[in-house]
């Protein structure tokens, strides 16, 4: 609270002392009155009373010992505030509250005004004795206190909104589609260059529009205010947008934004309070904390094991791409050109030839493939690498969903024949579907992208598409591309044709590339999270079970406490031995504190164990995926501990998948005529429609649906046009498909034989 309020004072002038409605620190060993934490520990609350007491009790104590310094460091307290408290400790003033405010006042912009108004802000003088910290501010000032921290502790990220930013982002998307269309149609170089130049200009305009954003954000969020520096500089604007560090949500307490009311704001709070990410002072980059990285490790471990059974090997290629490679693959890389990060110097020396930081690794890997392949016996090559890539996004960034650097795996394979390559494309696609459906409990639609959405340089792209109910938008989960011979001809990955008796004919390799990213974590959070925080499917939960001792009142005997402690430890050991990822929370906090904390973190199952449960040979299991406290409780037996727990974990995994599937299917509509297209789209649904597959026709559908959304209420709030997501592979999505395209003005007149999935998309 001090750190928060003092920052406010540094940027806007000091607050009246009466508005410092701060909690009083409890005596050591006491939990009474301790605030229930919902996302951070109670002991993490920073309060002025504690800082004052450091200097005042006892009088013989050294001013600041190592424990105090550790406390400052733990709470990221600015050095200037630490110095103020150090002075406080030495001088031991009669009014420590006024002492601190007087020290802060000269640093603020409104120092003169503050000095003039200080007497009016002064409350009743606290006692000069050591008991001074106990004198709380008057209750009447409480409303002011609520306003101050709220203003200072801004949410971490925000996206531009309003018609200006939304229109610019839509134009960037549309222009990008146009560039890809021109390249695919092999248009004149001058026309492509002009389109690329226009794309760069639009992205520059969008980035300029985003100068007011707060270092990263959530798609669809409201426009952020200009960021202020958080150090001791007195509120000067950050010099560079990319070094602006967004303020974290206030620690302690649960979510104060409802998912149904504000998805972007809710998402920002969940990922921070569930300790998935931490802010970083480079725009679009975020720290993955152990909780989120463990989820990525579990996804990685499952997928890595599966691809190794297919004969895929892991490797690592350098992240720097030389200019000679970029020139060779200029058509492919031009699609990434506006987002390509370049290294142009080291120290004070300019590089003779700049190098790019990989946005993807085709260029880096295929030159080596060319050296390795001479005969058909050198194939297949099946390589994968786990790495990060950099794409210098100018659109609003969103943790996990759209960032400038992100983790992924990228597989690159080469075959002597096309059937083998195409077989692998679908095998990998099914593994990606497994990541979402088996691990993340999220149903996906498997399909092939339309030409307008095909990866540059690929013959065709397959995809798994997920659905976010809270925003009514689809999101691409992972892609598996068949590159054909496009890259092998470019990089001369060829071999002597074994069927040519002359031995002179050379054949080019058939290639694939495929990848999945940390986006999986963001999709899982948005699909399953609720108003209590994160909800983790057991398959990828860092801990699947948390054991919490309960039922020990202040009157509990030492014998009862020891019995509960040893039984909880026994449960932990038995469950861990059974392969169940288990956490024993025996810390000195109340059960209620622990319940809230682990609910925020999303652990699927909580075991509550007290003296009465032990006497009955039972224990209580609470399911995280069921909000109703009574419906979510299940009784287990001590004699069948591991079996009961595993059974309930399996139930949770299935319940989460079934619930997500039911919601997805309820928002999936088959539409045959245009009059039903926009009404269903604007309800936040994905649409299965007859579509000719032509790029020009798709552009018309996108423009027409955007135009028809302008004057109506749209689920999710974002009035963007619909785009094709995929042509589903499964026949259940292709029932009674009309032969005429959904677009009444379709320029192709082509006969349709399969439905295409359309929707608004991230």
C-alpha positions in Angstrom: 0.0 0.0 0.0 2.9 2.4 0.8 4.6 1.6 -2.4 1.4 2.1 -4.4 0.4 5.3 -2.6 3.9 6.8 -2.7 4.2 6.2 -6.4 0.9 8.0 -6.7 2.3 10.9 -4.7 5.4 11.0 -6.7 3.5 11.4 -10.0 0.5 13.5 -8.9 1.4 15.2 -5.6 1.0 13.9 -2.1 -2.3 12.7 -0.7 -4.0 14.0 2.4 -2.9 11.9 5.3 -6.4 11.1 6.2 -6.8 9.2 2.9 -4.1 6.6 3.8 -6.6 3.9 4.9 -3.9 1.3 5.5 -4.2 -2.1 7.2 -2.4 -2.6 10.5 0.1 -5.4 10.7 -0.9 -8.2 13.0 1.4 -9.3 15.8 3.7 -12.1 15.1 2.0 -15.5 15.0 -1.5 -13.9 14.7 -3.8 -14.6 11.8 -6.8 -12.8 13.1 -7.9 -10.0 10.8 -5.5 -11.2 8.2 -6.9 -10.3 4.7 -7.9 -13.4 2.7 -5.4 -13.5 -0.2 -6.8 -14.3 -3.6 -3.7 -14.5 -5.7 -0.9 -13.4 -3.4 0.2 -14.1 0.2 -1.2 -12.1 3.0 2.3 -11.4 4.2 3.0 -9.7 0.9 0.7 -6.8 1.7 2.9 -3.7 2.0 1.6 -1.3 4.7 2.8 2.0 6.2 2.3 0.8 9.8 4.8 -1.9 9.3 7.4 0.5 7.9 6.9 2.9 10.7 7.2 0.2 13.3 10.5 -0.9 11.7 12.0 2.4 12.9 10.1 2.8 16.2 10.2 -0.7 17.9 12.3 -1.3 19.9 14.2 1.9 20.5 17.5 0.0 21.1 17.3 -1.8 17.8 19.7 -1.0 14.9 17.9 1.2 12.3 17.6 -1.3 9.5 18.7 -4.9 9.7 19.1 -7.4 6.9 15.6 -8.7 7.4 14.2 -5.2 6.8 16.3 -4.7 3.7 15.1 -8.1 2.4 11.5 -7.0 3.0 12.1 -3.9 0.9 13.7 -5.9 -1.9 10.8 -8.5 -1.8 8.3 -5.7 -2.4 10.3 -3.9 -5.1 10.2 -0.7 -3.0 12.0 2.1 -4.8 15.4 3.1 -3.3 14.1 6.6 -2.5 11.4 5.2 -0.3 13.8 2.9 1.5 16.0 5.9 2.2 13.1 7.8 3.6 12.3 4.9 6.0 15.9 4.6 6.9 15.9 8.3 7.9 12.6 7.7 9.8 14.3 4.9 11.7 17.2 7.1 12.8 15.2 10.2 13.7 12.1 8.5 15.2 9.9 11.6 14.8 6.7 12.1 16.8 4.6 12.0 13.7 6.1 9.4 11.4 3.2 9.7 8.9 3.8 13.4 8.4 7.6 12.8 8.3 7.1 10.4 5.3 4.7 12.8 3.5 7.0 15.8 4.0 9.9 13.8 2.4 7.8 12.8 -0.6 6.3 16.2 -1.2 9.4 18.0 -2.7 9.8 15.2 -5.3 6.3 15.6 -6.7 5.2 17.8 -9.5 2.9 19.6 -7.2 5.4 20.2 -4.5 4.6 23.9 -4.0 0.9 23.2 -3.9 1.4 20.3 -1.6 3.5 22.3 0.8 0.8 25.0 0.9 -1.9 22.5 1.5 -0.1 20.3 4.0 -1.6 21.8 7.2 -5.1 21.2 5.9 -4.3 17.6 5.1 -2.8 16.9 8.6 -4.9 14.6 10.7 -5.2 14.4 14.4 -1.6 14.0 15.6 -0.8 10.5 16.5 0.8 9.7 19.8 4.6 10.4 20.0 5.1 7.1 21.8 6.1 3.9 20.2 2.4 3.0 20.0 2.0 5.6 17.2 1.6 3.1 14.4 -1.6 1.7 15.9 -3.4 5.0 15.4 -5.3 4.3 12.2 -6.6 7.0 9.9 -10.2 8.0 10.5 -12.8 5.8 8.8 -14.4 8.7 7.1 -11.3 8.9 4.8 -11.7 5.4 3.5 -13.4 6.3 0.2 -10.4 8.4 -0.8 -8.0 5.5 0.0 -9.9 3.3 -2.3 -9.5 5.8 -5.1 -5.8 6.3 -4.8 -4.4 2.8 -5.2 -6.9 2.1 -8.0 -5.5 5.0 -10.0 -1.9 4.0 -9.3 -2.1 0.3 -9.9 -3.1 0.2 -13.5 -3.8 -3.1 -15.2 -0.8 -4.4 -17.0 -1.8 -4.2 -20.6 -4.4 -2.7 -22.9 -5.2 -2.8 -26.5 -6.2 0.1 -28.7 -9.9 0.4 -29.2 -12.3 2.9 -30.6 -13.0 3.2 -34.3 -9.5 4.6 -35.1 -7.4 1.8 -33.8 -9.9 -0.9 -34.8 -10.2 0.4 -38.3 -6.4 0.6 -38.6 -5.9 -3.0 -37.4 -8.6 -4.2 -39.8 -6.8 -2.4 -42.7 -3.5 -4.0 -41.7 -5.2 -7.4 -41.8 -6.9 -6.7 -45.1 -3.7 -5.3 -46.7 -1.7 -8.3 -45.5 -4.3 -10.6 -47.1 -4.0 -8.5 -50.3 -0.2 -8.9 -50.3 -0.5 -12.7 -49.9 -3.1 -12.8 -52.7 -0.9 -10.9 -55.1 2.1 -13.1 -54.4 0.1 -16.3 -54.8 -1.3 -15.0 -58.1 2.3 -14.1 -59.2 1.3 -10.5 -59.9 3.8 -8.0 -61.3 6.7 -7.1 -59.0 5.8 -3.4 -59.0 2.2 -4.2 -57.9 3.5 -6.4 -55.1 6.1 -3.8 -53.9 3.4 -1.1 -53.8 1.1 -3.4 -51.8 4.0 -4.2 -49.3 4.8 -0.5 -49.0 1.2 0.3 -48.2 1.2 -2.6 -45.6 4.3 -1.1 -43.9 2.8 2.3 -43.8 -0.4 1.0 -42.3 1.6 -0.9 -39.6 3.6 2.3 -38.9 0.3 4.2 -38.5 -1.0 1.5 -36.2 2.1 1.6 -34.1 1.9 5.4 -33.8 -1.8 5.0 -32.8 -0.6 2.6 -30.1 1.9 5.1 -28.5 -0.7 5.5 -25.7 -0.9 1.7 -24.9 0.6 0.2 -21.8 3.3 -2.2 -23.0 1.3 -5.2 -24.3 -2.4 -5.9 -24.0 -5.3 -8.1 -24.8 -7.1 -8.2 -28.1 -10.3 -6.1 -27.9 -9.3 -4.2 -24.7 -9.9 -0.5 -24.2 -7.3 2.0 -25.3 -4.6 2.5 -22.6 -3.4 5.8 -21.3 0.2 7.1 -21.7 2.6 5.2 -19.6 4.6 7.0 -16.9 7.9 5.9 -15.7 7.7 4.0 -12.4 11.0 5.0 -10.9 12.0 8.0 -8.8 11.8 10.4 -11.8 8.6 12.0 -10.6 6.3 10.8 -13.3 8.2 11.7 -16.5 6.8 10.0 -19.7 8.8 7.0 -20.8 11.3 8.0 -23.5 10.7 4.9 -25.6 7.4 3.0 -26.0 9.2 -0.3 -26.1 10.7 0.3 -22.7 7.5 1.3 -21.0 6.7 -1.1 -18.2 3.1 -1.5 -17.4 1.9 -1.5 -13.9 0.9 -4.8 -12.4 -2.6 -5.3 -10.9 -2.6 -4.8 -7.2 -1.3 -7.8 -5.4 -3.5 -9.6 -2.9 -7.2 -10.1 -3.4 -9.0 -11.9 -6.2 -10.3 -10.8 -9.5 -12.3 -7.6 -9.5 -13.2 -7.9 -13.2 -15.9 -10.4 -14.3 -15.1 -12.5 -17.3 -18.6 -11.9 -18.8 -18.2 -8.1 -18.4 -14.7 -7.5 -19.7 -12.8 -10.4 -21.2 -9.5 -8.5 -21.9 -9.4 -7.0 -18.4 -10.3 -10.3 -16.8 -7.6 -12.1 -18.9 -4.9 -9.5 -17.8 -5.7 -10.1 -14.1 -5.8 -13.9 -14.4 -2.5 -14.3 -16.0 -0.9 -11.9 -13.5 -2.5 -13.1 -10.3 -2.3 -16.8 -11.2 1.5 -16.1 -11.6 1.7 -17.1 -15.2 3.6 -14.1 -16.4 5.5 -11.0 -15.2 5.9 -7.7 -17.1 9.1 -6.9 -18.9 10.3 -3.5 -20.0 10.4 -4.3 -23.8 7.0 -3.9 -25.4 5.5 -7.2 -26.5 7.8 -9.4 -24.4 6.8 -11.1 -21.1 8.5 -13.2 -18.5 7.1 -16.7 -18.3 7.0 -17.6 -14.6 7.5 -21.2 -13.4 3.8 -21.9 -13.3 3.3 -21.2 -17.0 6.6 -22.7 -18.1 5.8 -25.9 -16.4 2.6 -26.1 -18.4 4.7 -25.6 -21.6 7.1 -28.3 -20.4 4.2 -30.8 -20.0 2.9 -30.0 -23.5 6.4 -30.2 -24.8 7.1 -33.6 -23.1 3.9 -35.2 -24.5 4.4 -33.9 -28.0 8.2 -34.6 -28.0 7.6 -38.2 -27.0 5.0 -38.7 -29.8 7.1 -37.3 -32.6 10.1 -39.4 -31.6 8.0 -42.5 -32.2 7.6 -41.2 -35.7 11.4 -41.0 -36.1 11.7 -37.2 -35.7 15.0 -36.1 -34.1 15.6 -32.8 -32.2 18.3 -30.4 -33.3 19.1 -26.7 -33.0 20.0 -24.1 -35.7 21.4 -20.6 -35.1 18.9 -17.9 -34.6 20.7 -15.5 -36.9 19.8 -15.6 -40.6 22.5 -14.2 -43.0 21.6 -11.9 -45.9 22.6 -14.5 -48.5 19.8 -16.8 -47.2 17.3 -14.0 -47.1 18.1 -13.0 -50.7 17.5 -16.6 -51.8 14.1 -16.8 -50.0 13.1 -13.1 -50.5 9.6 -13.9 -51.7 8.9 -16.0 -48.6 10.6 -13.6 -46.1 8.9 -10.5 -47.7 5.7 -11.7 -45.9 7.6 -11.3 -42.6 9.5 -8.2 -43.7 7.5 -5.6 -41.7 8.1 -7.7 -38.5 11.7 -8.8 -39.3 14.1 -7.9 -36.5 17.7 -7.1 -37.7 21.0 -7.0 -36.0 23.0 -4.1 -37.6 25.8 -3.5 -35.1 27.8 -4.8 -32.2 29.2 -2.4 -29.7 30.0 0.8 -31.7 30.8 -1.1 -34.9 28.4 -1.4 -37.8 28.1 -4.9 -39.2 29.2 -5.2 -42.8 26.2 -7.4 -43.5 23.2 -7.2 -41.2 21.7 -10.4 -40.0 18.0 -11.2 -39.2 16.7 -12.8 -36.1 14.7 -15.8 -37.2 10.9 -15.3 -37.6 10.9 -18.9 -38.7 13.7 -21.3 -39.7 13.1 -22.5 -43.3 16.0 -20.3 -44.6 18.4 -21.4 -41.8 17.7 -25.1 -42.2 17.2 -25.8 -45.9 20.6 -24.7 -47.0 22.0 -27.4 -44.7 19.5 -29.9 -46.1 20.9 -29.2 -49.6 24.3 -30.2 -48.4 23.1 -33.4 -46.7 20.9 -34.8 -49.5 22.7 -36.4 -52.6 20.8 -39.7 -52.9 17.3 -40.9 -52.2 19.0 -43.0 -49.5 19.7 -39.7 -47.6 15.9 -39.2 -47.1 13.8 -38.8 -45.2 15.1 -36.1 -43.0 12.9 -35.5 -40.0 14.2 -32.7 -37.7 12.5 -30.6 -35.0 13.7 -27.8 -32.9 12.3 -26.3 -29.7 13.3 -22.6 -29.7 12.0 -19.0 -29.7 11.4 -16.8 -32.7 11.0 -13.1 -33.0 8.4 -11.2 -35.0 8.4 -7.5 -34.3 4.7 -7.1 -34.0 3.3 -3.6 -34.4 -0.2 -4.7 -33.6 -1.3 -4.7 -30.0 0.5 -7.5 -28.2 -1.3 -10.0 -25.9 0.6 -12.4 -23.6 0.7 -15.9 -25.0 -1.6 -15.0 -28.0 0.5 -12.4 -29.8 4.0 -11.5 -28.6 7.2 -10.2 -30.2 9.2 -13.2 -29.0 7.5 -16.6 -28.4 8.3 -20.2 -27.7 7.4 -22.9 -30.2 8.5 -26.1 -31.9 9.1 -26.2 -35.6 9.4 -29.4 -37.5 11.0 -29.5 -40.9 11.0 -32.8 -42.9 12.0 -33.9 -46.4 10.9 -37.0 -48.2 11.7 -38.7 -51.5 8.1 -39.1 -52.4 4.9 -37.1 -52.1 2.6 -39.7 -50.5 5.0 -40.1 -47.5 5.1 -36.4 -47.0 1.4 -36.0 -47.2 0.8 -38.8 -44.8 3.0 -37.1 -42.2 1.1 -33.8 -42.6 -2.0 -35.4 -41.3 -0.2 -37.4 -38.6 1.2 -34.2 -37.2 -2.1 -32.5 -37.4 -3.7 -35.3 -35.4 -1.0 -34.8 -32.7 -1.8 -31.1 -32.5 -5.4 -32.0 -32.1 -4.3 -34.3 -29.3 -2.5 -31.4 -27.5 -5.8 -29.5 -27.4 -8.2 -32.3 -26.9 -6.3 -34.7 -24.7 -4.2 -32.3 -22.7 -6.0 -28.9 -22.7 -9.5 -30.3 -22.8 -10.4 -28.0 -25.8 -12.2 -29.3 -28.9 -10.8 -28.3 -32.2 -11.9 -28.5 -35.9 -9.3 -30.1 -38.1 -9.2 -28.7 -41.6 -7.4 -27.3 -44.6 -6.9 -23.5 -45.0 -8.3 -21.8 -48.1 -5.9 -20.4 -50.6 -6.2 -16.9 -49.1 -5.0 -18.3 -45.7 -2.4 -20.8 -46.9 1.2 -20.4 -45.5 3.4 -18.5 -48.1 5.4 -21.1 -50.1 3.2 -24.0 -49.1 1.1 -26.2 -51.5 -1.5 -26.3 -48.7 -1.9 -25.7 -45.0 -3.8 -27.8 -42.5 -4.9 -26.4 -39.2 -6.7 -27.0 -35.9 -9.1 -24.3 -35.0 -10.4 -23.6 -31.5 -13.2 -21.4 -30.2 -13.2 -18.8 -27.5 -16.8 -18.6 -26.2 -16.3 -15.5 -24.1 -15.5 -13.4 -27.2 -17.3 -15.4 -29.9 -14.0 -15.7 -31.9 -12.0 -18.6 -33.3 -8.3 -18.9 -32.9 -5.8 -20.9 -34.9 -4.3 -23.6 -32.7 -1.5 -25.0 -34.7 -0.6 -25.7 -38.4 1.0 -28.4 -40.5 2.1 -27.4 -44.0 2.8 -29.4 -47.1 5.5 -27.4 -48.8 5.7 -29.7 -51.9 8.9 -28.9 -53.9 8.7 -25.1 -53.6 11.5 -24.8 -51.1 13.5 -27.8 -52.3 13.8 -26.2 -55.8 14.7 -22.8 -54.2 17.5 -24.4 -52.1 18.4 -27.2 -54.5 17.5 -30.1 -52.1 17.7 -32.7 -54.8 18.8 -36.3 -55.3 19.6 -38.7 -58.2 16.3 -40.2 -59.5 16.6 -43.9 -58.7 14.1 -44.7 -61.6 16.2 -43.0 -64.2 18.5 -45.5 -66.0 20.8 -42.8 -67.2 21.5 -41.7 -63.7 21.5 -38.0 -64.8 18.0 -37.0 -63.8 17.6 -35.3 -60.4 14.4 -35.2 -58.4 13.5 -32.6 -55.8 12.5 -33.5 -52.2 8.9 -33.2 -51.0 8.9 -31.1 -47.8 6.7 -30.3 -44.8 6.9 -27.9 -41.9 4.8 -27.8 -38.8 4.6 -25.9 -35.6 2.7 -25.2 -32.3 3.4 -22.3 -29.9 2.9 -21.1 -26.3 -0.4 -19.7 -27.6 -1.8 -23.0 -26.2 -1.6 -21.6 -22.7 -3.5 -18.4 -23.6 -6.2 -20.4 -25.4 -6.6 -22.7 -22.4 -6.8 -19.8 -20.0 -9.5 -18.0 -22.0 -11.6 -21.2 -22.6 -11.6 -22.6 -19.1 -10.8 -19.7 -16.7 -13.5 -18.3 -14.5 -14.2 -15.5 -12.0 -12.0 -17.3 -9.4 -9.0 -17.5 -11.7 -7.2 -20.1 -13.7 -8.8 -23.6 -14.2 -6.2 -26.2 -15.2 -7.1 -29.5 -16.9 -5.4 -32.3 -14.9 -3.4 -33.5 -17.9 -1.2 -30.3 -17.9 -1.6 -29.1 -14.3 1.7 -28.2 -12.6 0.2 -29.9 -9.5 -2.9 -32.0 -10.0 -3.7 -32.1 -6.3 -3.1 -29.9 -3.3 -3.5 -31.4 0.2 -4.7 -28.8 2.7 -4.9 -29.6 6.5 -8.2 -28.3 8.0 -10.3 -28.5 11.2 -7.5 -27.4 13.6 -9.0 -24.7 15.9 -7.0 -22.8 18.5 -8.1 -25.4 21.0 -6.6 -28.3 19.0 -4.2 -30.3 21.1 -0.6 -30.9 20.0 -1.5 -34.6 19.5 -4.3 -33.7 17.0 -2.0 -31.3 15.1 0.7 -34.0 14.8 -1.9 -36.6 13.7 -3.1 -34.3 10.9 0.4 -33.3 9.9 1.7 -36.9 9.6 -1.5 -38.1 7.8 -1.2 -35.2 5.3 2.4 -36.1 4.7 1.4 -39.8 4.2 -1.2 -38.7 1.6 1.4 -36.6 -0.2 3.9 -39.5 -0.3 1.3 -42.1 -1.5 -0.1 -39.8 -4.2 3.4 -38.9 -5.4 4.4 -42.5 -5.5 1.3 -43.2 -7.7 2.5 -40.7 -10.3 0.0 -38.0 -9.3 1.6 -34.5 -9.2 0.8 -33.4 -5.6 1.5 -30.4 -3.5 1.3 -30.4 0.4 0.4 -27.0 1.6 1.4 -27.0 5.3 2.4 -23.4 5.5 1.2 -21.2 8.4 -1.8 -19.7 6.7 -5.5 -20.3 7.3 -7.3 -22.9 5.2 -9.4 -20.2 3.6 -6.3 -18.4 2.5 -5.0 -21.6 0.9 -8.3 -22.4 -0.8 -8.4 -18.9 -2.5 -4.7 -19.0 -3.4 -4.8 -22.5 -5.1 -8.2 -21.7 -6.8 -6.5 -18.7 -8.4 -3.7 -20.9 -9.5 -6.1 -23.4 -11.0 -5.1 -26.7 -9.3 -7.8 -29.2 -10.5 -8.4 -31.0 -7.1 -8.1 -30.0 -3.5 -8.0 -32.6 -0.7 -9.2 -31.3 2.7 -8.1 -33.4 5.6 -8.9 -32.8 9.3 -9.0 -34.7 12.6 -12.6 -35.9 12.1 -11.9 -37.0 8.5 -9.0 -39.1 9.8 -11.1 -40.7 12.5 -13.6 -41.7 9.9 -11.0 -42.9 7.4 -12.2 -40.4 4.8 -11.2 -37.2 3.1 -12.9 -34.5 1.1 -12.1 -33.7 -2.5 -13.1 -30.3 -4.0 -13.2 -30.0 -7.8 -11.8 -26.7 -9.2 -13.9 -26.9 -12.4 -17.2 -26.7 -10.4 -17.9 -23.4 -8.8 -20.7 -24.6 -6.6 -19.1 -25.6 -3.3 -21.5 -28.4 -2.5 -21.7 -29.9 -6.0 -17.9 -29.8 -6.3 -17.2 -31.8 -3.2 -16.5 -35.6 -3.3 -15.8 -38.0 -0.4 -12.8 -40.3 -0.8 -11.7 -43.3 1.3 -8.3 -43.5 3.0 -8.0 -47.2 2.0 -8.4 -46.3 -1.7 -6.7 -42.9 -1.7 -4.8 -43.1 -5.0 -7.6 -44.8 -6.9 -10.2 -42.3 -5.7 -8.1 -39.3 -6.6 -7.1 -40.6 -10.0 -10.8 -41.4 -10.8 -11.9 -37.9 -9.9 -9.0 -36.3 -11.9 -10.2 -38.3 -14.9 -13.7 -37.1 -14.3 -12.5 -33.5 -14.2 -10.6 -33.9 -17.5 -13.7 -35.3 -19.2 -16.1 -32.8 -17.6 -13.9 -29.9 -18.8 -13.7 -31.3 -22.4 -17.4 -32.2 -22.6 -18.3 -28.7 -21.3 -16.1 -27.0 -23.8 -17.4 -29.2 -26.6 -21.0 -28.5 -25.7 -20.4 -24.8 -25.7 -18.5 -24.9 -29.0 -21.2 -27.0 -30.7 -23.9 -24.6 -29.4 -22.1 -21.8 -31.2 -21.6 -23.6 -34.5 -24.2 -22.9 -37.1 -24.8 -24.3 -40.6 -25.9 -21.4 -42.8 -27.0 -21.9 -46.4 -28.0 -18.3 -47.5 -26.5 -14.9 -47.0 -29.5 -13.5 -45.1 -28.6 -15.8 -42.2 -24.9 -15.1 -42.3 -24.4 -11.9 -40.4 -27.1 -12.4 -37.8 -25.5 -15.7 -36.7 -22.0 -14.2 -37.0 -22.9 -11.2 -34.8 -24.2 -13.6 -32.1 -20.5 -14.8 -31.8 -21.0 -18.0 -33.7 -18.7 -19.9 -36.2 -20.5 -20.6 -39.4 -20.4 -23.6 -41.7 -21.2 -22.3 -45.2 -21.0 -23.3 -48.8 -18.0 -21.4 -50.3 -16.3 -21.4 -53.6 -12.8 -21.0 -52.2 -11.8 -18.1 -54.3 -9.8 -15.3 -52.8 -11.7 -12.4 -54.4 -15.0 -13.9 -53.1 -13.6 -14.2 -49.6 -12.6 -10.6 -49.6 -16.1 -9.7 -50.6 -17.5 -11.8 -47.7 -15.1 -10.1 -45.3 -16.1 -6.6 -46.4 -19.8 -7.3 -46.5 -20.0 -8.9 -43.1 -18.0 -6.0 -41.6 -20.3 -3.5 -43.2 -23.4 -5.3 -41.9 -22.0 -5.4 -38.4 -21.5 -1.6 -38.2 -24.9 -0.7 -36.8 -25.8 -3.8 -34.8 -24.7 -5.2 -31.4 -22.0 -7.8 -31.8 -21.1 -10.5 -29.3 -17.5 -9.8 -28.1 -17.8 -6.1 -29.2 -15.3 -6.3 -32.1 -17.1 -5.5 -35.4 -14.6 -7.1 -37.7 -15.4 -9.0 -40.9 -15.6 -12.8 -41.1 -12.7 -14.8 -42.5 -12.4 -18.4 -43.6 -11.0 -20.6 -40.8 -10.7 -23.9 -42.7 -12.4 -26.5 -44.8 -13.2 -29.1 -42.2 -11.9 -32.6 -42.8 -14.6 -34.4 -40.8 -17.8 -35.3 -42.6 -20.0 -34.3 -39.6 -19.2 -30.7 -40.5 -20.3 -31.1 -44.1 -24.0 -32.1 -43.9 -26.3 -31.2 -46.8 -23.9 -28.7 -48.4 -25.6 -26.5 -51.0 -23.8 -26.4 -54.4 -24.0 -22.6 -54.6 -21.6 -20.2 -52.8 -22.9 -18.3 -49.8 -21.9 -15.0 -51.4 -24.8 -13.9 -53.6 -22.3 -11.8 -55.7 -19.8 -14.6 -56.0 -17.6 -13.8 -59.1 -16.6 -17.4 -59.8 -19.9 -19.2 -60.1 -17.9 -22.3 -59.1 -19.8 -25.3 -57.9 -19.4 -26.0 -54.1 -19.1 -29.5 -52.7 -17.9 -28.9 -49.1 -18.7 -26.4 -46.4 -16.1 -24.0 -45.2 -15.8 -22.7 -41.6 -16.1 -18.9 -41.3 -15.9 -16.7 -38.2 -14.2 -13.8 -36.5 -10.7 -14.8 -35.5 -7.7 -13.7 -33.4 
